[in-house]
Amino acid sequence: MKVAKIIIKALEPYKKMIHTITSDNGKEFAKFKMIEEKLEGTVLLCRSIFELAKRIK
């Protein structure tokens, strides 16, 4: 929750310019729905490069 509040506070002044935010799917972004609602945008969660590298090996 702490990370989500910091992101919202930092990006609130740019709310009208934000359409998407891309992030890894780490536990610190678990409240991505709250970020989407407050900033009226979409949060895209991607896999980390390390996760993909493990799958290739």
Rosetta constraint file for C-alpha pairs under 8 A:
AtomPair CA 1 CA 5 HARMONIC 6.29 0.50
AtomPair CA 1 CA 28 HARMONIC 7.78 0.50
AtomPair CA 1 CA 30 HARMONIC 7.82 0.50
AtomPair CA 1 CA 31 HARMONIC 6.18 0.50
AtomPair CA 2 CA 6 HARMONIC 6.37 0.50
AtomPair CA 3 CA 7 HARMONIC 6.18 0.50
AtomPair CA 3 CA 28 HARMONIC 6.33 0.50
AtomPair CA 3 CA 29 HARMONIC 7.11 0.50
AtomPair CA 4 CA 8 HARMONIC 6.13 0.50
AtomPair CA 4 CA 28 HARMONIC 7.94 0.50
AtomPair CA 4 CA 29 HARMONIC 6.85 0.50
AtomPair CA 4 CA 31 HARMONIC 6.17 0.50
AtomPair CA 4 CA 32 HARMONIC 7.06 0.50
AtomPair CA 4 CA 34 HARMONIC 7.26 0.50
AtomPair CA 4 CA 35 HARMONIC 6.15 0.50
AtomPair CA 5 CA 9 HARMONIC 6.08 0.50
AtomPair CA 5 CA 35 HARMONIC 7.91 0.50
AtomPair CA 6 CA 10 HARMONIC 6.09 0.50
AtomPair CA 7 CA 11 HARMONIC 6.05 0.50
AtomPair CA 7 CA 35 HARMONIC 7.54 0.50
AtomPair CA 8 CA 12 HARMONIC 5.60 0.50
AtomPair CA 8 CA 35 HARMONIC 6.22 0.50
AtomPair CA 8 CA 38 HARMONIC 6.97 0.50
AtomPair CA 8 CA 39 HARMONIC 6.86 0.50
AtomPair CA 11 CA 15 HARMONIC 6.27 0.50
AtomPair CA 11 CA 39 HARMONIC 7.66 0.50
AtomPair CA 12 CA 39 HARMONIC 6.55 0.50
AtomPair CA 14 CA 18 HARMONIC 6.43 0.50
AtomPair CA 15 CA 39 HARMONIC 5.46 0.50
AtomPair CA 15 CA 40 HARMONIC 7.31 0.50
AtomPair CA 18 CA 39 HARMONIC 7.55 0.50
AtomPair CA 18 CA 41 HARMONIC 6.38 0.50
AtomPair CA 19 CA 40 HARMONIC 7.74 0.50
AtomPair CA 19 CA 41 HARMONIC 4.88 0.50
AtomPair CA 19 CA 42 HARMONIC 6.31 0.50
AtomPair CA 20 CA 41 HARMONIC 5.52 0.50
AtomPair CA 20 CA 42 HARMONIC 4.66 0.50
AtomPair CA 20 CA 43 HARMONIC 5.63 0.50
AtomPair CA 20 CA 44 HARMONIC 6.95 0.50
AtomPair CA 21 CA 41 HARMONIC 7.60 0.50
AtomPair CA 21 CA 42 HARMONIC 6.31 0.50
AtomPair CA 21 CA 43 HARMONIC 4.74 0.50
AtomPair CA 21 CA 44 HARMONIC 6.02 0.50
AtomPair CA 22 CA 43 HARMONIC 5.85 0.50
AtomPair CA 22 CA 44 HARMONIC 4.68 0.50
AtomPair CA 22 CA 45 HARMONIC 5.98 0.50
AtomPair CA 22 CA 46 HARMONIC 7.21 0.50
AtomPair CA 23 CA 29 HARMONIC 7.70 0.50
AtomPair CA 23 CA 43 HARMONIC 7.24 0.50
AtomPair CA 23 CA 44 HARMONIC 6.18 0.50
AtomPair CA 23 CA 45 HARMONIC 5.04 0.50
AtomPair CA 23 CA 46 HARMONIC 6.18 0.50
AtomPair CA 24 CA 29 HARMONIC 7.83 0.50
AtomPair CA 24 CA 45 HARMONIC 5.22 0.50
AtomPair CA 24 CA 46 HARMONIC 4.84 0.50
AtomPair CA 24 CA 47 HARMONIC 5.80 0.50
AtomPair CA 24 CA 48 HARMONIC 5.89 0.50
AtomPair CA 25 CA 29 HARMONIC 6.58 0.50
AtomPair CA 25 CA 30 HARMONIC 7.82 0.50
AtomPair CA 25 CA 45 HARMONIC 5.19 0.50
AtomPair CA 25 CA 46 HARMONIC 5.90 0.50
AtomPair CA 25 CA 47 HARMONIC 6.21 0.50
AtomPair CA 25 CA 48 HARMONIC 7.40 0.50
AtomPair CA 26 CA 30 HARMONIC 7.28 0.50
AtomPair CA 31 CA 35 HARMONIC 6.81 0.50
AtomPair CA 32 CA 36 HARMONIC 6.23 0.50
AtomPair CA 32 CA 43 HARMONIC 6.36 0.50
AtomPair CA 33 CA 37 HARMONIC 6.21 0.50
AtomPair CA 33 CA 43 HARMONIC 7.73 0.50
AtomPair CA 34 CA 38 HARMONIC 6.18 0.50
AtomPair CA 35 CA 39 HARMONIC 5.94 0.50
AtomPair CA 35 CA 40 HARMONIC 7.89 0.50
AtomPair CA 35 CA 41 HARMONIC 7.92 0.50
AtomPair CA 35 CA 43 HARMONIC 7.55 0.50
AtomPair CA 36 CA 40 HARMONIC 5.33 0.50
AtomPair CA 36 CA 41 HARMONIC 4.99 0.50
AtomPair CA 36 CA 42 HARMONIC 5.38 0.50
AtomPair CA 36 CA 43 HARMONIC 6.18 0.50
AtomPair CA 37 CA 41 HARMONIC 7.11 0.50
AtomPair CA 47 CA 51 HARMONIC 6.53 0.50
AtomPair CA 47 CA 52 HARMONIC 7.07 0.50
AtomPair CA 48 CA 52 HARMONIC 6.57 0.50
AtomPair CA 49 CA 53 HARMONIC 6.08 0.50
AtomPair CA 50 CA 54 HARMONIC 6.25 0.50
AtomPair CA 51 CA 55 HARMONIC 6.61 0.50
AtomPair CA 52 CA 56 HARMONIC 6.51 0.50
AtomPair CA 53 CA 57 HARMONIC 6.59 0.50
